[in-house]
Amino acid sequence: MTEEDKTADLRYKLSRKDYQIKQLELENELLRDFPKEAGRG
């Protein structure tokens, strides 16, 4: 594996992590706001 390959692999993994974090943040927001939206907040 060349340095270029390693760099590309790390970039890919980081972008996947960023995506996962954004998804979890959205999920948390929805779950946090759900009781309010359901009229229980």
N, CA, C and O atoms as a DFTB+ gen file, in Angstrom:
164 C
 N C O
     1  1       0.856      -1.197       0.000
     2  2       0.000       0.000       0.000
     3  2       0.894       1.250       0.000
     4  3       1.757       1.409       0.863
     5  1       0.674       2.111      -0.959
     6  2       1.494       3.325      -1.046
     7  2       0.972       4.368      -0.057
     8  3      -0.120       4.230       0.495
     9  1       1.766       5.402       0.151
    10  2       1.351       6.508       1.030
    11  2       0.066       7.147       0.510
    12  3      -0.809       7.546       1.278
    13  1      -0.022       7.231      -0.821
    14  2      -1.210       7.814      -1.450
    15  2      -2.458       6.977      -1.132
    16  3      -3.525       7.514      -0.835
    17  1      -2.295       5.657      -1.201
    18  2      -3.403       4.754      -0.871
    19  2      -3.827       4.918       0.585
    20  3      -5.015       4.969       0.902
    21  1      -2.825       4.998       1.466
    22  2      -3.115       5.154       2.895
    23  2      -3.873       6.454       3.151
    24  3      -4.828       6.492       3.926
    25  1      -3.428       7.514       2.485
    26  2      -4.084       8.818       2.639
    27  2      -5.525       8.762       2.138
    28  3      -6.441       9.263       2.790
    29  1      -5.709       8.155       0.986
    30  2      -7.063       8.042       0.413
    31  2      -7.951       7.214       1.332
    32  3      -9.119       7.548       1.533
    33  1      -7.411       6.144       1.887
    34  2      -8.164       5.283       2.798
    35  2      -8.569       6.047       4.061
    36  3      -9.710       5.952       4.513
    37  1      -7.636       6.796       4.618
    38  2      -7.935       7.585       5.821
    39  2      -8.988       8.648       5.534
    40  3      -9.893       8.869       6.338
    41  1      -8.864       9.308       4.379
    42  2      -9.859      10.318       3.998
    43  2     -11.246       9.704       3.893
    44  3     -12.235      10.280       4.345
    45  1     -11.299       8.518       3.284
    46  2     -12.574       7.818       3.134
    47  2     -13.163       7.488       4.508
    48  3     -14.342       7.736       4.761
    49  1     -12.337       6.931       5.386
    50  2     -12.807       6.559       6.722
    51  2     -13.287       7.782       7.497
    52  3     -14.303       7.725       8.190
    53  1     -12.551       8.890       7.378
    54  2     -12.959      10.114       8.076
    55  2     -14.276      10.653       7.542
    56  3     -15.118      11.119       8.309
    57  1     -14.453      10.590       6.229
    58  2     -15.709      11.101       5.669
    59  2     -16.878      10.212       6.093
    60  3     -17.984      10.705       6.311
    61  1     -16.636       8.891       6.211
    62  2     -17.679       7.983       6.712
    63  2     -18.027       8.326       8.158
    64  3     -19.199       8.333       8.533
    65  1     -17.012       8.610       8.967
    66  2     -17.243       8.961      10.371
    67  2     -18.032      10.265      10.453
    68  3     -18.971      10.376      11.241
    69  1     -17.654      11.241       9.648
    70  2     -18.379      12.514       9.621
    71  2     -19.850      12.286       9.293
    72  3     -20.739      12.862       9.920
    73  1     -20.086      11.439       8.306
    74  2     -21.454      11.134       7.899
    75  2     -22.222      10.469       9.044
    76  3     -23.366      10.826       9.325
    77  1     -21.582       9.502       9.697
    78  2     -22.232       8.801      10.804
    79  2     -22.555       9.762      11.950
    80  3     -23.625       9.680      12.554
    81  1     -21.632      10.663      12.242
    82  2     -21.852      11.642      13.312
    83  2     -23.036      12.547      12.970
    84  3     -23.881      12.815      13.825
    85  1     -23.096      13.012      11.737
    86  2     -24.215      13.864      11.323
    87  2     -25.550      13.128      11.435
    88  3     -26.550      13.694      11.877
    89  1     -25.548      11.850      11.025
    90  2     -26.770      11.047      11.135
    91  2     -27.204      10.919      12.596
    92  3     -28.385      11.066      12.912
    93  1     -26.254      10.647      13.477
    94  2     -26.573      10.499      14.899
    95  2     -27.053      11.814      15.504
    96  3     -27.950      11.823      16.347
    97  1     -26.455      12.923      15.074
    98  2     -26.899      14.224      15.574
    99  2     -28.339      14.489      15.162
   100  3     -29.139      14.976      15.961
   101  1     -28.669      14.167      13.912
   102  2     -30.045      14.345      13.439
   103  2     -31.010      13.461      14.228
   104  3     -32.091      13.895      14.625
   105  1     -30.597      12.218      14.445
   106  2     -31.418      11.271      15.192
   107  2     -31.668      11.780      16.618
   108  3     -32.792      11.731      17.118
   109  1     -30.617      12.262      17.251
   110  2     -30.752      12.803      18.608
   111  2     -31.717      13.978      18.642
   112  3     -32.548      14.091      19.543
   113  1     -31.596      14.842      17.658
   114  2     -32.474      16.006      17.565
   115  2     -33.936      15.560      17.453
   116  3     -34.812      16.079      18.146
   117  1     -34.178      14.593      16.570
   118  2     -35.538      14.094      16.385
   119  2     -36.081      13.475      17.671
   120  3     -37.214      13.742      18.070
   121  1     -35.262      12.648      18.312
   122  2     -35.710      11.980      19.533
   123  2     -35.932      12.978      20.664
   124  3     -36.856      12.827      21.463
   125  1     -35.071      14.008      20.727
   126  2     -35.204      15.019      21.776
   127  2     -36.483      15.839      21.571
   128  3     -37.174      16.191      22.527
   129  1     -36.777      16.130      20.313
   130  2     -37.931      16.981      20.012
   131  2     -39.246      16.206      19.927
   132  3     -40.322      16.805      19.932
   133  1     -39.163      14.893      19.850
   134  2     -40.364      14.088      19.646
   135  2     -41.452      14.324      20.698
   136  3     -42.609      14.523      20.327
   137  1     -41.124      14.309      22.001
   138  2     -42.187      14.525      23.006
   139  2     -42.921      15.868      22.801
   140  3     -44.137      15.949      22.976
   141  1     -42.176      16.902      22.433
   142  2     -42.798      18.208      22.172
   143  2     -43.771      18.119      20.997
   144  3     -44.896      18.616      21.053
   145  1     -43.297      17.469      19.933
   146  2     -44.125      17.337      18.736
   147  2     -45.348      16.469      18.984
   148  3     -46.398      16.676      18.374
   149  1     -45.211      15.497      19.878
   150  2     -46.305      14.592      20.168
   151  2     -47.282      15.201      21.198
   152  3     -48.284      14.591      21.571
   153  1     -46.950      16.411      21.635
   154  2     -47.847      17.111      22.565
   155  2     -47.650      16.728      24.025
   156  3     -48.534      16.944      24.853
   157  1     -46.507      16.168      24.333
   158  2     -46.246      15.753      25.709
   159  2     -45.186      16.608      26.398
   160  3     -44.811      16.353      27.542
   161  1     -44.712      17.624      25.685
   162  2     -43.583      18.360      26.226
   163  2     -43.941      19.617      26.944
   164  3     -43.059      20.317      27.442
